[in-house]
Amino acid sequence: MHSLRPHWAPARRTGALVLCLASLLTLKEGTSRSWVPLVARRASEWGRAATEEELKQQVPTLYVYDHCPFCVRARMIFGLKRMPFKLDFLMNDDVVTPTKMTGKKVLPILKMDGEAMGESLDIVAKIDAIGKPILAKAADRKDIDQWLKDNKDLMRKLTRPRDASALYPEFATRAARATWVMNHQLSGNSFEEALESSEEYLKQMNDELPKLAEMIHGDTVNEGGVSYDDITLWPTLRRLTIVKGIKWPEKLRSYLLYMEDVCDVPILEGMAI
């Protein structure tokens, strides 16, 4: 078993608008990204002005929170499809912006062709339908569903107290962080009590992860390539990478890093607590 060694650092941007793919400038040596749009490859040209072509370019905007697994689902499909987009991290206490778009404070939200839509899997389906679809259907993995159900509370006890102090862009002000903390308390114990019990919870989690490792095929959950089962499982595992002390079975470690690469969504271990 191994701890993850991320090959690029997670974003710590606190500005509102982040151009997706910008992190590709710091990819590990030898990684090929010939598909990266020219605008992203030019991001290292410090202080330059946008070209006329870039100014005219219309790309979708995806509004997200970095800690949110549902938002990660929507981010994954853009990387898998190699489709340029703008990634906008909203502050957690910003109720107005999402309400104006969809009538409620729920992310992710996709703004495309002048229209806004929510629901992570609907966004995934919409983007996957552009050009040739690449996602296989979900395979009704009751074994994985049961593992997630059995370990839901344990994962919350490990991740939520750490999310509360993590350097997520949506928590860039005290008010934004306090809003999330107030609305995401644990049932039965406080964040402080959960952190004090970290050793016990880590042991339980490290005992459970090998069971999940036996359920996945390899670089993808199922044989035959990326599927909706990856879209729903990987974001949950990514969120666990905020927890220092997780011992990842080699198979899950390889899966995490492979999906991080092909989806262009950094894991969180660089700021693990």
C-alpha positions in Angstrom: 0.0 0.0 0.0 1.2 3.5 -0.8 0.4 7.1 -0.1 -0.4 9.1 -3.3 2.3 11.3 -4.7 0.5 13.9 -6.8 2.2 14.9 -10.0 0.8 18.4 -10.1 -0.3 20.6 -7.3 -4.0 21.3 -6.7 -5.2 24.8 -7.6 -5.3 27.3 -4.8 -6.8 30.1 -6.9 -9.1 32.5 -5.1 -10.2 34.5 -8.1 -13.6 33.9 -9.6 -12.6 32.8 -13.1 -10.1 30.1 -13.8 -9.3 28.9 -17.3 -9.5 25.1 -17.2 -6.4 23.3 -18.5 -4.1 26.0 -17.1 -2.7 23.4 -14.7 -1.4 21.5 -17.8 1.6 23.8 -17.8 2.9 21.9 -14.8 2.2 18.4 -15.9 4.7 15.7 -15.0 7.6 15.2 -17.4 6.7 13.1 -20.4 3.0 13.6 -20.3 1.6 14.4 -23.8 -1.0 17.1 -24.1 -0.9 18.0 -27.8 -4.7 18.5 -27.7 -4.5 21.5 -25.3 -6.0 24.5 -27.0 -3.6 27.1 -28.2 -5.0 29.7 -25.8 -4.0 27.4 -22.9 -0.5 26.7 -24.3 0.0 30.4 -24.5 -0.9 31.0 -20.9 2.9 31.1 -20.0 3.4 34.2 -22.2 3.4 36.6 -19.3 1.6 39.9 -19.8 0.5 39.4 -23.4 -2.9 40.6 -24.7 -5.5 38.2 -26.0 -5.6 37.7 -29.8 -8.6 38.6 -31.9 -9.3 34.9 -32.4 -9.3 34.3 -28.6 -11.5 37.3 -27.9 -14.1 35.9 -30.4 -14.0 32.4 -29.0 -17.1 31.3 -27.1 -16.6 28.4 -24.7 -19.0 26.9 -22.1 -18.6 28.0 -18.5 -18.9 25.5 -15.7 -19.7 26.9 -12.2 -18.4 24.6 -9.4 -17.1 24.2 -5.9 -13.7 22.4 -5.7 -14.7 20.2 -2.8 -18.0 19.0 -4.3 -18.0 15.5 -5.9 -21.0 16.3 -8.0 -19.1 19.3 -9.5 -16.1 17.0 -10.1 -18.3 14.8 -12.2 -19.1 17.6 -14.5 -15.4 18.7 -14.7 -14.3 15.1 -15.7 -16.2 15.0 -18.9 -14.6 18.1 -20.3 -11.2 16.6 -19.7 -12.2 13.3 -21.2 -13.6 14.9 -24.2 -10.7 17.3 -24.6 -13.1 20.2 -24.8 -12.0 23.7 -23.8 -14.2 25.4 -21.2 -14.0 28.1 -18.4 -14.0 26.9 -14.9 -15.6 29.3 -12.4 -15.3 28.6 -8.7 -18.2 30.4 -6.9 -17.9 31.5 -3.3 -19.8 29.2 -1.0 -21.9 32.0 0.4 -22.9 33.3 -3.1 -26.6 32.6 -3.3 -27.4 35.2 -5.9 -25.3 34.0 -8.9 -26.7 30.4 -9.0 -30.2 31.5 -8.2 -30.2 33.9 -11.2 -29.2 31.0 -13.5 -31.3 28.0 -12.2 -33.5 29.3 -9.4 -31.5 27.8 -6.5 -28.1 27.6 -4.9 -27.0 24.2 -6.2 -23.8 23.5 -8.2 -22.6 22.5 -10.7 -24.2 24.7 -13.3 -23.3 24.7 -17.0 -23.7 27.9 -19.0 -23.6 27.2 -22.7 -25.1 28.8 -25.8 -26.9 31.4 -23.6 -28.7 28.7 -21.4 -27.9 27.4 -17.9 -28.5 23.9 -16.7 -27.8 22.0 -13.5 -27.7 18.4 -12.4 -24.2 16.8 -12.7 -25.1 13.8 -14.8 -27.3 15.8 -17.1 -24.3 18.0 -17.8 -22.1 15.0 -18.4 -24.6 13.6 -20.8 -24.9 16.9 -22.7 -21.2 17.3 -23.2 -20.6 13.6 -24.0 -23.2 13.9 -26.8 -21.2 16.5 -28.5 -19.3 14.7 -31.3 -18.7 11.0 -30.7 -19.8 9.8 -27.2 -17.1 8.2 -25.2 -18.8 7.0 -22.0 -20.0 3.5 -21.6 -23.3 3.0 -19.7 -23.2 2.2 -16.0 -22.9 -1.5 -15.3 -25.3 -1.7 -12.3 -22.4 -2.2 -9.9 -24.3 -3.1 -6.8 -21.1 -4.2 -5.1 -19.6 -0.7 -5.4 -22.9 0.9 -4.5 -23.0 -1.1 -1.3 -19.4 -0.3 -0.4 -20.1 3.4 -0.8 -23.3 3.1 1.3 -21.4 1.1 4.0 -18.6 3.7 4.2 -20.6 6.9 3.7 -20.6 8.0 7.3 -16.9 7.0 7.8 -15.8 9.1 4.8 -17.8 12.1 6.0 -16.1 11.9 9.4 -12.7 11.9 7.7 -13.3 14.5 5.0 -15.7 17.1 6.4 -13.6 18.3 9.3 -10.6 18.7 6.9 -12.7 20.3 4.2 -13.6 22.9 6.8 -10.0 24.2 7.0 -8.8 23.3 3.5 -7.6 25.9 1.0 -10.5 25.6 -1.4 -11.2 28.6 -3.6 -14.9 28.6 -2.6 -13.7 29.2 1.0 -11.6 32.3 0.3 -13.4 34.5 2.9 -14.4 33.8 6.5 -18.0 34.2 5.6 -17.9 31.7 2.8 -16.1 29.1 4.9 -18.5 29.7 7.9 -21.5 29.2 5.6 -20.3 25.8 4.6 -19.3 24.8 8.1 -22.7 25.8 9.5 -24.6 23.7 6.9 -22.4 20.6 6.9 -22.1 19.5 10.6 -21.7 15.8 11.3 -24.5 13.8 13.0 -23.4 12.7 16.5 -20.1 14.5 16.9 -18.3 17.8 16.2 -15.5 18.4 13.7 -13.1 18.6 16.6 -14.2 15.3 18.0 -13.9 13.7 14.6 -10.4 15.0 14.2 -9.5 13.6 17.6 -10.7 10.2 16.5 -8.7 10.3 13.2 -6.5 7.4 14.1 -9.5 5.2 14.7 -11.3 6.4 11.5 -8.1 6.0 9.4 -7.6 2.5 10.5 -11.2 1.6 9.5 -10.8 3.4 6.1 -7.5 1.7 5.4 -9.1 -1.6 6.2 -12.0 -0.9 3.8 -10.0 0.4 0.7 -8.5 -3.0 -0.3 -12.1 -4.4 -0.6 -12.9 -1.6 -3.1 -9.7 -2.2 -4.9 -10.8 -5.7 -5.7 -14.0 -4.4 -7.3 -12.4 -2.3 -10.0 -11.0 -3.5 -13.3 -7.8 -1.4 -13.4 -7.4 2.1 -14.9 -11.2 2.2 -15.2 -13.9 0.7 -13.0 -15.1 -1.7 -15.7 -13.4 -3.5 -18.5 -13.8 -1.7 -21.8 -12.9 1.9 -20.9 -14.4 4.9 -19.1 -18.0 4.6 -18.1 -20.6 6.4 -16.0 -19.4 4.2 -13.1 -16.1 6.1 -13.2 -18.0 9.4 -13.3 -19.7 8.5 -10.0 -16.9 6.7 -8.2 -13.8 8.7 -8.8 -15.0 12.0 -7.4 -15.6 10.3 -4.0 -12.1 8.8 -4.0 -10.6 12.2 -5.0 -12.3 13.8 -2.0 -10.6 11.3 0.3 -7.2 12.5 -0.9 -7.7 15.5 1.4 -7.1 13.1 4.3 -3.4 12.6 5.3 -2.7 9.1 6.4 -4.8 7.2 3.8 -2.9 4.1 2.7 -4.0 3.5 -0.9 -3.8 0.0 -2.3 -1.6 0.0 -5.4 -4.6 -0.7 -7.7 -6.6 2.2 -6.3 -3.5 4.5 -6.4 -3.0 3.7 -10.1 -6.7 4.3 -10.8 -6.7 7.6 -9.0 -3.7 8.9 -10.9 -4.9 7.7 -14.2 -8.2 9.3 -13.9 -6.6 12.5 -12.6 -4.5 12.6 -15.7 -7.1 11.9 -18.4 -9.8 14.0 -16.8 -7.5 17.0 -16.0 -8.9 17.3 -12.4 -6.1 17.5 -9.8 -6.3 15.3 -6.7 -6.1 17.1 -3.3 -3.2 15.4 -1.5 -1.0 18.4 -2.0 -3.0 20.1 0.7 -4.0 17.1 2.7 -4.7 17.5 6.4 
